[in-house]
Amino acid sequence: MTDIKTVAERDRSSVLHPFTQLKDFATGKIGDPTIVTDGRGVSIKDAEGRSYIDGFAGLYCVNVGYGRTEVAEAIARQAYKLAYYHTYAAHTTEELATLSDRLVRMAPGAPSKVFYGLSGSDANETQAKLVWYYNNLRGQPRRKKIISRERGYHGCSVISGSMTGMSFYHDHMDLPFPGILHTGSPHHYWGAEPGETEDSFSRRRAAELEQLILREGPETIGAFIAEPVLGTGGITPPPTGYWREIQTVLRRYDVLLIADEVICGFGRTGADFGSILYGMEPDLVTVAKGLTSGYMPLSAAIVGQRVYNVMEEAADRVGAFSHGYTYSGHPIAAAAANAVLDIFEKEELTNRAKTVGSHFQKRLKERFAQLEIVGEVRGVGLLGAIEFVADRQTKRRFDPQIKVGARISKAARDRGLIARAMPHGDILGFAPPLIVSEPEIDEMIDLAYRATKQVM
Ligand code: PLP
């Protein structure tokens, strides 16, 4: 049995928690830490024995569900056989070679090679270095700026945190780093002019991107990074025509496209990758989360042929590719990823996300779209969001002090459902494990509905 008091005291006195109000935590104003002890299927348990449906798969991670013996055994087998070896200077393991071959076969765009990290943030940091490296090697050393979008989320390290397009991730941290620029978000609900269709809004966003490129000078723009479906900034699928219009601009000015598939990758949207769903042809692809379903930390920067060919051709001139981490391609993480991808294929999780996902989208709309405080219900596959507003007609927001989204999320949690209060606005987000069943979806939506009614 977990000694709850001791764990809480030790934690409070020694852990620096991400995304936590430090004073409120230190003084106990926001209560004790939740001690998570167990996970099975789509549910987790805390140390007090309460069970929750995890409607957010941790942080959009645990696609294959909790407690998968196949993955745990693959991890244990690899730990006994060979716990660690590095991948510097052309060392490898069978698990890593197998995983890389699989990723190159399945990734969108024209993938050539896979570089491994441990988090989405470090993989996007690598992508920035690859953009700079590629442009230096091909003789265009001024092409260094990277454009991302307002409300995009790409991580929290220096460059990835700068790519993230929400100011509260920058404040007091001296971000964004020079050379990382932001253009308008694809959020039709908030960004469109009255009466503006999705198609014309998409064209306007693409025109704004083009103006930014021209203003900065096309010869200085290296890449555009974006999530196929904007995630942490509000779970917002792109408006119709968006990716066609944006890619036309990128091609016109020879700007690389980095698809951040950290959330969308591996079935979440009902396609293997968000890029495939929306017809994106990325030069560089970032994956993490679903790659191991969170069983081990692992991310990858998948390098397309266009970029890789330049790197290989320049190698005699510039020497070794001098970038890498002690844990790049860690064999236990690779073993976990292979076991997760086996489940992903065997259980056809992309198809599941599509079929169970369409039930989810339908039920979410049926239950919430007509509520007085709901401005928009949106999503794709097993990714969904409800946006709460004080006035549906005028789209007036709630006073941020009231924290409506956070209160509904807390009421849901008290009823045994984890649905995330998204950090930007009053939004309740859902991203359940892809193994979720239709009855579990119904229960999840019912709990969220009752929580909303309680707070309304
Ligand atoms: N990119 C996207 C789209 C994400 O959603 C996240 C995390 O939520 C990241 C990058 C950063 O990943 P990590 O938290 O593993 O650094």
Boltz pocket constraint, residues with backbone or C-beta under 6 A from the ligand:
constraints:
  - pocket:
      binder: B
      contacts: [[A, 59], [A, 118], [A, 119], [A, 120], [A, 121], [A, 122], [A, 124], [A, 153], [A, 154], [A, 155], [A, 156], [A, 227], [A, 231], [A, 232], [A, 260], [A, 261], [A, 262], [A, 263], [A, 288]]
      max_distance: 6.0
